[in-house]
Structure formats: structure tokens, C-alpha cells
Amino acid sequence: MSNQPRWQSRHIIITLLSPILAIVFALSLVQILKAAESGASPDLTQSTKTVNNAQATAGSKLSYTVVVSNTGGPSSVLNVTDTLPVELTYDMGTLVVTPDVGTYGVANNVITWTGVLNTNTSITLQFDATLTDTLTAGTIVTNSAQIGDGFSVLTREAGTLIITQSPTSTLYLPIISTPLPKPTISATKPNSANNWTVSWDGGVTSATKYELQEAQDASFTTPATYDVNGTSQAFTKVASFNNYYYYRVRTYANGLVSEWSDPIRVIG
């Protein structure tokens, strides 16, 4: 039996075990680091939720957009849950997911999406919902979306203030237009063939037509009416004892009608 002191034997054993313990410790540390890495969460802090109207009247339609962004960390399976409050009703068929990946749907006013979101990518959910028409002014309707990765849950909200609809009123303004000037009219002296020409000046360049009347009395009781595009009209009459003719003209332009010109008389 060796006479070596016990403390020397323990020192030898510890000396032999020290490298082995160091290797075991190092291996354990590597495993811990790997485990920590595999359990890392994606960075979802840049995710957002927005609504198209910060103010709306009761009964209005609102459009919501949820953008889930993974700006760091590993690819992860994510769950998005958007439970509409009682003040909102989902509009059927309006849910759109871009890009069209993962599993999504709507049931009982709850919008859900589940899928894998890679690093530095995002997913967008858009949908419409209608406000209850009995909401009172001053109510704030808040819609929340929960984004979870299995380790933690991130909440994003969008709110809309209910306002009173302003009464509509119609103000009727008078139609102001400049009246057409009163035309001036003249006629040539009848020649030996009993021909003459009636001419006029409407005072405007935008006339669409002129209305010329001819009668055998100054009151134009039974006039003959001519629609003329130009500013003159020729006449030929058979000579007779009752060869008196009266003429007057008015202008049509820009939807307006002028007053009649002063009448003139031609004696054939």
C-alpha cells in the first residue's frame, strides 16, 4: 500500500480532471448559445395598423390596413388576430392579403392570418368594416390587431372619432347675364321691279340666328316669320294698292333672345 499522502492524491485527480471539465463546460456553453439562438423572436416592432378616416359619422364605411413586418430575427410562424369591436361589422368579401400566402379568413367578426414570415419581409391585410349607425358623436371606436410569434404578442390599434354630420344646405345664386342689345334695322328703297333688301345689325358676333317678321300692319297681328342666319333678307312683291310692309327683327345668341328692334315700313 502506498504511503503517499491523501492530499497529494486528490491534487493529482483534480489536475487530471481540469482539462476534461473545461471541454465539457465549453460544449455546454455552445449548446446554450444554440438553444438561445433557436428561441430568438422576430423583430415585429415596425408592424402597423391604420384606418383611412380618423373621423367619421355613424354608419360610415372604414378601411383598415394591418402591415406585419419582420425586420430582424429568424423566420417565424406568426398569428394575426383582429377582433372587431361591437361598433364595427366586417364587410363581406373585402379581406385582401398581400402577398397571398398563409392561411386566413373571417368568422364572427374576427379576422385571422397564420403563416411564416421571413426576415426582412412583410405581409399586408386590408379589409373594410361599417360603423353602427346608432353611434353618438364623441365616441372613439378602437380596432386592435394582435400579432403573436408563440413567445410574445404585439398589439397595434387604430381609432376613429365619431362626429356629427354637418347639415347640407343649398345656396341658390342668381344667374347674372348681360342682355343682348336691341338690333337696328333698315331697308333699301324698292326698285322698278319692286325688289328691296332688309338689313340689320344685332350688335353681337355670336348670334346663332335672327328672327325677322314681316306684316302689313304696325301691330304685327298676323306676321310672316323668317329664321335667318345672316344679317339681311331680300324681298320681291307684286305691285298693288296695298303695298305697305312692316319689318322687325330680334337676335338669338348664347341662349338669350334680344327684344324686338324698332319696326320699319317699306312702301312698294
Wavefront OBJ file of the C-alpha trace (Angstrom):
o trace
v 0.000 0.000 0.000
v 1.396 3.380 -0.986
v 2.475 5.732 1.726
v 1.635 8.773 -0.479
v -0.347 11.421 1.487
v -4.057 11.703 0.615
v -3.854 15.373 -0.211
v -1.301 14.664 -2.923
v -3.641 12.036 -4.474
v -6.561 14.499 -4.526
v -4.337 17.102 -6.195
v -3.394 14.628 -8.919
v -7.081 13.739 -9.558
v -8.109 17.402 -9.766
v -5.185 18.126 -12.102
v -6.275 15.298 -14.436
v -9.951 16.348 -14.409
v -9.389 20.084 -15.102
v -8.992 19.792 -18.961
v -11.969 17.453 -19.139
v -14.160 19.851 -17.154
v -13.108 22.737 -19.407
v -14.122 20.803 -22.529
v -17.455 19.848 -21.001
v -18.099 23.441 -19.999
v -17.269 24.720 -23.484
v -19.575 22.170 -25.108
v -22.344 23.113 -22.723
v -21.872 26.788 -23.500
v -22.171 26.102 -27.228
v -25.405 24.203 -26.657
v -26.772 27.014 -24.548
v -25.945 29.572 -27.234
v -27.565 27.410 -29.927
v -30.647 26.993 -27.822
v -30.826 30.710 -27.207
v -30.453 31.381 -30.919
v -33.183 28.930 -31.879
v -35.519 30.529 -29.359
v -34.929 34.113 -30.658
v -38.031 36.099 -31.619
v -38.520 38.084 -34.839
v -38.439 41.873 -34.618
v -42.050 42.904 -35.255
v -41.826 46.386 -33.765
v -42.223 48.076 -37.166
v -45.656 46.494 -37.699
v -48.518 48.972 -38.055
v -52.291 49.267 -38.184
v -54.055 52.212 -39.822
v -57.577 53.342 -40.734
v -58.492 55.548 -43.679
v -60.575 58.019 -41.611
v -59.604 59.400 -38.221
v -63.090 60.990 -38.065
v -66.329 59.595 -39.450
v -70.083 59.765 -38.992
v -72.145 56.871 -37.648
v -72.912 54.290 -40.339
v -69.826 55.135 -42.389
v -67.583 52.563 -44.029
v -63.964 52.373 -42.837
v -60.955 50.716 -44.461
v -58.280 49.115 -42.250
v -54.719 48.109 -43.137
v -52.504 45.860 -40.987
v -48.846 45.590 -42.017
v -46.824 42.892 -40.211
v -43.082 43.431 -40.689
v -40.217 41.148 -39.595
v -37.215 43.475 -39.605
v -34.880 41.108 -37.745
v -34.603 37.687 -36.128
v -35.339 34.297 -37.671
v -38.164 33.277 -39.974
v -41.108 32.588 -37.718
v -44.631 31.277 -37.746
v -46.867 34.235 -36.886
v -50.504 34.579 -35.949
v -52.535 37.740 -36.586
v -55.907 38.159 -34.886
v -58.097 41.204 -35.440
v -61.300 41.059 -33.388
v -63.667 43.816 -34.428
v -65.377 45.728 -31.615
v -69.179 45.739 -31.343
v -69.292 49.128 -33.070
v -67.982 47.591 -36.309
v -69.281 44.967 -38.728
v -66.993 43.293 -41.253
v -67.942 43.917 -44.897
v -68.119 40.509 -46.539
v -65.576 39.760 -49.250
v -63.290 42.730 -48.592
v -60.337 40.934 -46.943
v -57.222 41.043 -49.141
v -53.832 39.595 -48.097
v -50.701 40.733 -49.945
v -48.740 38.673 -50.865
v -51.371 35.946 -50.979
v -49.636 33.488 -48.633
v -50.500 31.720 -45.386
v -53.920 30.789 -44.102
v -56.518 33.479 -43.460
v -60.214 34.010 -43.049
v -63.042 35.778 -41.236
v -65.509 34.280 -38.772
v -67.840 36.039 -36.340
v -66.261 39.447 -36.966
v -62.750 38.090 -36.297
v -60.070 38.361 -38.997
v -57.172 35.866 -38.712
v -53.961 35.085 -40.577
v -51.333 32.417 -39.907
v -48.137 31.963 -41.879
v -44.338 32.037 -41.985
v -42.763 35.469 -42.224
v -39.132 35.503 -43.301
v -36.575 38.040 -42.126
v -36.896 41.489 -43.730
v -40.289 40.721 -45.274
v -43.822 41.862 -44.536
v -47.449 40.838 -45.024
v -50.386 43.253 -45.510
v -54.007 42.626 -44.543
v -56.670 45.020 -45.815
v -60.413 44.937 -45.161
v -63.485 47.158 -44.797
v -65.922 47.441 -41.912
v -69.053 49.526 -41.329
v -69.765 51.594 -38.228
v -73.025 51.065 -36.361
v -75.475 53.798 -37.331
v -76.551 54.421 -33.729
v -73.178 55.690 -32.501
v -73.186 59.085 -30.827
v -70.810 61.927 -31.593
v -67.691 61.904 -29.425
v -67.397 58.101 -29.327
v -63.974 56.735 -30.221
v -64.073 53.365 -31.970
v -60.795 51.497 -31.500
v -59.899 48.432 -33.553
v -56.952 46.311 -32.350
v -54.848 43.643 -34.015
v -52.736 41.124 -32.050
v -49.567 39.793 -33.685
v -48.018 36.768 -31.967
v -44.945 34.606 -32.611
v -45.546 31.954 -29.944
v -43.415 33.771 -27.387
v -44.935 37.224 -27.180
v -47.895 39.225 -28.516
v -47.665 42.683 -30.093
v -50.786 44.882 -30.238
v -51.436 47.565 -32.831
v -54.506 49.871 -32.756
v -56.342 52.339 -34.995
v -59.050 54.673 -33.729
v -61.837 56.734 -35.316
v -63.705 59.595 -33.647
v -67.438 59.691 -34.344
v -68.573 63.165 -35.406
v -71.925 64.752 -36.184
v -72.704 65.027 -39.848
v -72.845 68.630 -40.931
v -76.253 69.536 -42.350
v -76.165 70.118 -46.064
v -77.586 73.274 -47.495
v -78.022 74.557 -51.000
v -77.369 78.154 -51.836
v -79.053 79.329 -54.995
v -77.260 82.199 -56.631
v -78.915 84.447 -59.183
v -77.972 83.903 -62.798
v -76.360 87.083 -63.949
v -76.126 87.647 -67.681
v -75.782 90.662 -69.895
v -78.902 91.157 -72.068
v -78.445 91.194 -75.808
v -78.542 94.623 -77.386
v -81.576 95.698 -79.302
v -80.957 95.243 -83.052
v -81.140 98.123 -85.512
v -82.911 97.562 -88.837
v -83.083 99.307 -92.198
v -84.235 98.670 -95.765
v -83.306 99.736 -99.251
v -85.707 101.668 -101.439
v -87.777 99.429 -103.743
v -86.542 99.450 -107.343
v -88.560 99.350 -110.518
v -89.046 95.590 -110.155
v -90.420 96.147 -106.684
v -87.395 94.483 -105.028
v -85.836 95.643 -101.759
v -83.496 94.283 -99.081
v -83.980 94.456 -95.334
v -80.749 94.581 -93.308
v -79.965 94.713 -89.593
v -77.212 94.826 -87.024
v -77.639 92.612 -83.948
v -74.708 94.164 -82.111
v -73.154 90.759 -81.303
v -70.728 88.409 -83.074
v -72.037 85.201 -81.505
v -75.577 85.228 -82.870
v -76.939 81.777 -83.697
v -79.814 83.166 -85.757
v -82.076 86.156 -86.311
v -85.867 86.102 -86.328
v -87.303 88.502 -88.889
v -91.023 89.313 -89.058
v -92.969 90.883 -91.874
v -96.533 92.209 -91.562
v -98.866 94.644 -93.261
v -99.775 96.378 -90.017
v -97.596 98.040 -87.412
v -99.008 95.770 -84.701
v -97.746 92.617 -86.465
v -101.127 90.950 -85.992
v -100.517 88.126 -88.481
v -96.797 88.297 -89.284
v -94.752 86.110 -91.596
v -91.696 84.889 -89.716
v -88.261 84.114 -91.195
v -85.316 82.457 -89.420
v -82.212 83.989 -90.974
v -78.563 83.097 -90.343
v -77.216 86.262 -91.951
v -77.992 89.923 -91.445
v -80.130 90.656 -94.494
v -83.112 89.340 -96.403
v -84.265 90.254 -99.929
v -87.915 90.620 -100.884
v -89.864 90.881 -104.145
v -93.515 91.840 -104.116
v -96.197 92.200 -106.745
v -97.222 95.846 -107.113
v -100.598 96.578 -105.578
v -102.574 99.345 -103.929
v -101.909 97.745 -100.520
v -98.147 97.636 -100.894
v -97.187 98.538 -97.292
v -94.879 96.223 -95.343
v -93.549 96.451 -91.809
v -90.405 94.658 -90.557
v -88.822 93.943 -87.189
v -86.001 91.597 -86.075
v -84.569 90.082 -82.886
v -81.326 88.241 -82.072
v -80.684 84.738 -80.643
v -77.257 84.239 -79.009
v -75.785 82.279 -76.076
v -79.186 81.010 -75.010
v -80.557 84.548 -74.855
v -83.066 86.426 -77.005
v -82.959 90.150 -77.545
v -86.001 92.423 -77.649
v -87.541 93.317 -80.978
v -85.986 96.092 -82.999
v -87.986 99.201 -83.710
v -90.168 98.463 -86.751
v -89.591 99.997 -90.158
v -92.026 100.465 -93.054
v -91.372 99.807 -96.727
v -93.761 101.160 -99.411
v -93.504 99.141 -102.570
l 1 2 3 4 5 6 7 8 9 10 11 12 13 14 15 16 17 18 19 20 21 22 23 24 25 26 27 28 29 30 31 32 33 34 35 36 37 38 39 40 41 42 43 44 45 46 47 48 49 50 51 52 53 54 55 56 57 58 59 60 61 62 63 64 65 66 67 68 69 70 71 72 73 74 75 76 77 78 79 80 81 82 83 84 85 86 87 88 89 90 91 92 93 94 95 96 97 98 99 100 101 102 103 104 105 106 107 108 109 110 111 112 113 114 115 116 117 118 119 120 121 122 123 124 125 126 127 128 129 130 131 132 133 134 135 136 137 138 139 140 141 142 143 144 145 146 147 148 149 150 151 152 153 154 155 156 157 158 159 160 161 162 163 164 165 166 167 168 169 170 171 172 173 174 175 176 177 178 179 180 181 182 183 184 185 186 187 188 189 190 191 192 193 194 195 196 197 198 199 200 201 202 203 204 205 206 207 208 209 210 211 212 213 214 215 216 217 218 219 220 221 222 223 224 225 226 227 228 229 230 231 232 233 234 235 236 237 238 239 240 241 242 243 244 245 246 247 248 249 250 251 252 253 254 255 256 257 258 259 260 261 262 263 264 265 266 267 268
